[in-house]
Amino acid sequence: MEEIALDEWELKLQLKLKELQACQQEQQVTSCLLCSKVHSCQLRDAYVHAVYSSMNKGAGGGFEF
């Protein structure tokens, strides 16, 4: 079996995901959207930023849907 090496952006994303999931468990929700703190949550903002950074590998630029 071939081992896949994670780059620094993916490692940061995994860390933020674990932190986010721990918070969801603590708040007893299955989604951040169900949490009353969703609009002011720094942890969720950091996770979203980590997702974006993992997608563009830190190159910056705009993000359009």
Sequence and secondary structure as in RCSB ss.txt:
>XXXX:A:sequence
MEEIALDEWELKLQLKLKELQACQQEQQVTSCLLCSKVHSCQLRDAYVHAVYSSMNKGAGGGFEF
>XXXX:A:secstr
       HHHHHHHHHHHHHHHHHHHHT SSGGGSTTGGG HHHHHHHHHHHHHHHTT       
